[in-house]
């Protein structure tokens, strides 16, 4: 847990049970230790790789908010299973009653004189959970990934050299082509249904007009007979 004055962040090490071609999620818990509303914003050095929901928001006084970080499905695994991605969580005191929709990038501008609290997070790959085994594995497997986090004693300077980008418009990339194809198909079907409805409406209006003409002078049976003959002739012409 962090020692920040506004938000306690847990965990500081985002652990993803790495598996190829599979989306993996990890939760962050932001705890507001103050009596103020605290707005937050999440940034990352690799915005195309992660989806953060919510990426901005407000933590109410003395309450906790969950943030879900999802790593997109990866086609290749790093050779050393080490990840250099970083996250940056910014927090700032907000006006009472402010909502998540009212959180703006200007609220986190240090140039504007705002006091912005920052918490830096690391990403670690861990082995996916294995089925129970009768052979005792010991504690080495579970402890080795975390050890890789503290290998570099100069991690503060490493963080300062990273360029963090707001995760504002990151969307899940898996199955994007399938979703687009489905949307296109549904749109085409909707247009066809609208055209068919308009055609049926025009035919109904024509039948009503024909019926009125039949009542005013032309026998209705004659109109129907002419229409029936026309349908028969059209069917014969189409068949030939």
C-alpha positions as CSV (number, residue, x, y, z in Angstrom):
1,X,0.0,0.0,0.0
2,X,1.3,3.5,-0.8
3,X,2.0,6.2,1.8
4,X,0.3,9.0,-0.1
5,X,-1.6,11.7,1.7
6,X,-4.8,11.6,-0.5
7,X,-5.1,8.1,-1.9
8,X,-3.8,4.7,-0.7
9,X,-3.2,2.5,-3.8
10,X,-3.1,-1.2,-3.5
11,X,-1.3,-3.1,-5.0
12,X,1.7,-1.1,-6.2
13,X,2.8,-4.1,-8.3
14,X,0.2,-5.0,-10.9
15,X,0.6,-8.8,-11.3
16,X,-0.8,-10.4,-14.5
17,X,-0.9,-14.2,-14.8
18,X,0.5,-14.2,-18.3
19,X,-1.1,-16.5,-20.9
20,X,-0.8,-16.1,-24.7
21,X,-3.8,-14.9,-26.7
22,X,-5.8,-14.2,-23.6
23,X,-7.1,-11.0,-22.0
24,X,-5.9,-10.7,-18.3
25,X,-7.3,-8.3,-15.7
26,X,-5.9,-6.9,-12.5
27,X,-7.7,-4.7,-9.9
28,X,-6.5,-1.6,-8.3
29,X,-8.1,-0.3,-5.0
30,X,-8.0,3.4,-4.3
31,X,-8.8,4.4,-0.8
32,X,-9.5,8.0,0.1
33,X,-8.1,8.8,3.5
34,X,-9.4,12.3,3.7
35,X,-12.7,14.1,4.2
36,X,-12.4,15.7,0.7
37,X,-13.5,14.4,-2.7
38,X,-10.4,13.2,-4.5
39,X,-10.3,13.1,-8.3
40,X,-8.0,10.6,-10.0
41,X,-6.5,9.9,-13.4
42,X,-4.6,6.8,-14.6
43,X,-1.8,7.0,-17.2
44,X,0.4,4.4,-18.7
45,X,3.6,4.1,-20.8
46,X,1.8,1.7,-23.2
47,X,-1.8,2.8,-23.7
48,X,-2.5,0.5,-26.7
49,X,-1.8,-2.6,-24.6
50,X,-4.1,-1.9,-21.7
51,X,-7.7,-0.9,-21.0
52,X,-8.4,0.9,-17.8
53,X,-11.9,1.2,-16.4
54,X,-12.5,3.8,-15.1
55,X,-9.5,5.7,-16.2
56,X,-10.7,8.9,-14.4
57,X,-13.1,9.3,-11.6
58,X,-13.8,10.6,-8.1
59,X,-13.2,8.7,-4.8
60,X,-15.7,9.9,-2.1
61,X,-14.4,10.8,1.4
62,X,-13.3,7.8,3.5
63,X,-14.3,5.4,0.8
64,X,-12.6,3.0,-1.7
65,X,-12.9,2.8,-5.5
66,X,-11.9,-0.2,-7.7
67,X,-10.1,0.3,-11.0
68,X,-9.9,-2.6,-13.4
69,X,-6.8,-2.8,-15.6
70,X,-7.1,-5.3,-18.5
71,X,-4.1,-6.3,-20.6
72,X,-5.0,-7.1,-24.2
73,X,-4.3,-10.6,-25.5
74,X,-0.6,-10.9,-26.4
75,X,0.7,-13.0,-29.4
76,X,4.2,-13.3,-28.1
77,X,5.8,-13.8,-24.6
78,X,8.9,-11.8,-23.7
79,X,12.0,-14.0,-23.6
80,X,12.8,-13.2,-19.9
81,X,9.1,-12.7,-18.8
82,X,10.0,-9.2,-17.7
83,X,7.7,-6.3,-18.4
84,X,8.9,-2.7,-18.6
85,X,5.4,-1.1,-18.7
86,X,4.6,1.4,-16.0
87,X,1.4,3.1,-14.7
88,X,1.0,6.5,-13.0
89,X,-2.0,7.3,-10.8
90,X,-2.6,11.0,-10.2
91,X,-4.8,12.3,-7.5
92,X,-6.0,15.9,-6.7
93,X,-8.5,17.4,-4.3
94,X,-11.8,18.2,-6.0
95,X,-14.7,20.4,-5.2
96,X,-17.5,18.8,-3.0
97,X,-20.1,17.1,-5.1
98,X,-18.0,16.8,-8.2
99,X,-18.9,13.8,-10.4
100,X,-16.7,11.6,-12.6
101,X,-18.1,13.2,-15.7
102,X,-16.9,16.6,-14.5
103,X,-13.3,15.5,-14.1
104,X,-11.1,17.3,-16.7
105,X,-7.4,17.1,-17.7
106,X,-6.9,20.7,-16.4
107,X,-7.5,19.5,-12.9
108,X,-4.2,17.6,-13.0
109,X,-2.2,20.4,-14.5
110,X,0.8,21.2,-12.3
111,X,1.5,24.3,-14.5
112,X,-1.9,25.7,-13.3
113,X,-0.7,25.5,-9.7
114,X,-2.7,22.4,-8.7
115,X,-1.2,20.1,-6.1
116,X,-1.1,16.7,-7.8
117,X,-0.2,13.6,-5.9
118,X,1.4,10.9,-8.0
119,X,1.8,7.1,-7.4
120,X,3.9,5.0,-9.7
121,X,3.0,1.4,-10.4
122,X,4.9,-1.5,-11.9
123,X,3.7,-4.4,-14.1
124,X,4.9,-7.9,-13.3
125,X,4.2,-11.2,-15.2
126,X,3.5,-14.2,-13.0
127,X,2.9,-17.8,-13.8
128,X,-0.8,-18.7,-14.4
129,X,-2.4,-20.8,-11.7
130,X,-1.6,-24.5,-12.0
131,X,-3.9,-27.4,-11.1
132,X,-3.3,-29.0,-7.7
133,X,-0.3,-31.4,-7.7
134,X,0.5,-34.1,-5.2
135,X,4.1,-33.1,-5.3
136,X,5.0,-30.2,-3.0
137,X,6.3,-27.3,-5.1
138,X,7.6,-25.1,-2.3
139,X,7.4,-21.3,-2.2
140,X,10.1,-20.5,-4.7
141,X,7.7,-20.4,-7.7
142,X,5.4,-17.9,-6.1
143,X,8.2,-15.6,-4.8
144,X,10.4,-15.4,-7.9
145,X,8.2,-13.0,-10.0
146,X,8.0,-10.5,-7.1
147,X,11.8,-10.7,-6.7
148,X,12.2,-9.4,-10.2
149,X,10.5,-6.1,-9.1
150,X,13.1,-5.2,-6.6
151,X,16.2,-6.3,-8.7
152,X,16.8,-2.8,-9.8
153,X,17.5,-0.6,-6.8
154,X,17.4,2.6,-8.9
155,X,13.8,2.2,-9.9
156,X,13.0,5.8,-9.1
157,X,15.2,7.2,-11.9
158,X,13.8,4.5,-14.2
159,X,10.3,5.8,-13.6
160,X,11.3,9.4,-14.1
161,X,12.6,8.6,-17.6
162,X,9.3,7.0,-18.7
163,X,6.7,8.9,-20.7
164,X,3.2,8.3,-19.4
165,X,0.1,8.7,-21.6
166,X,-3.4,9.1,-20.4
167,X,-5.5,5.9,-20.9
168,X,-8.5,8.0,-22.0
169,X,-9.4,6.3,-25.3
170,X,-8.1,2.8,-24.9
171,X,-10.6,0.2,-26.0
172,X,-10.4,-3.7,-26.0
173,X,-8.9,-4.8,-29.3
174,X,-9.9,-8.5,-29.2
175,X,-12.7,-9.5,-31.6
176,X,-12.8,-5.9,-33.1
177,X,-13.3,-7.2,-36.6
178,X,-16.1,-9.5,-35.6
179,X,-17.9,-6.7,-33.8
180,X,-17.6,-4.4,-36.8
181,X,-18.9,-7.1,-39.2
182,X,-21.9,-7.7,-36.9
183,X,-22.7,-4.0,-36.7
184,X,-22.5,-3.7,-40.5
185,X,-24.8,-6.7,-41.0
186,X,-27.4,-5.3,-38.5
187,X,-27.3,-1.9,-40.2
188,X,-27.9,-3.4,-43.6
189,X,-30.8,-5.5,-42.2
190,X,-32.3,-2.4,-40.6
191,X,-32.1,-0.5,-43.9
192,X,-33.8,-3.4,-45.8
193,X,-36.6,-3.6,-43.2
194,X,-37.2,0.2,-43.5
195,X,-37.4,-0.1,-47.3
196,X,-39.8,-3.0,-47.1
197,X,-41.9,-1.2,-44.7
198,X,-42.1,1.9,-46.9
199,X,-43.0,-0.3,-49.9
200,X,-45.8,-2.0,-48.0
201,X,-47.1,1.3,-46.8
202,X,-47.2,2.6,-50.4
203,X,-49.1,-0.5,-51.6
204,X,-51.6,-0.2,-48.7
205,X,-52.2,3.5,-49.6
206,X,-52.7,2.5,-53.2
207,X,-55.3,-0.2,-52.3
208,X,-57.1,2.4,-50.1
209,X,-57.3,4.8,-53.0
210,X,-58.5,2.1,-55.4
211,X,-61.1,1.1,-52.9
212,X,-62.4,4.6,-52.7
213,X,-62.6,4.9,-56.5
214,X,-64.5,1.6,-56.6
215,X,-67.0,3.0,-54.1
216,X,-67.4,6.3,-56.0
217,X,-68.2,4.8,-59.3
218,X,-66.0,1.9,-60.4
219,X,-67.1,-1.4,-58.9
220,X,-64.7,-2.7,-56.3
221,X,-64.8,-6.2,-57.7
222,X,-63.7,-4.9,-61.1
223,X,-60.7,-3.3,-59.5
224,X,-59.7,-6.4,-57.7
225,X,-60.2,-8.5,-60.8
226,X,-57.9,-6.2,-62.8
227,X,-55.3,-6.4,-60.1
228,X,-55.6,-10.2,-60.0
229,X,-55.2,-10.5,-63.8
230,X,-52.1,-8.2,-63.6
231,X,-50.5,-10.4,-60.9
232,X,-51.2,-13.6,-63.0
233,X,-49.7,-12.0,-66.2
234,X,-46.7,-10.8,-64.2
235,X,-46.1,-14.3,-62.9
236,X,-46.4,-15.8,-66.4
237,X,-44.0,-13.3,-67.8
238,X,-41.5,-13.9,-65.0
239,X,-41.7,-17.7,-65.4
240,X,-41.1,-17.4,-69.2
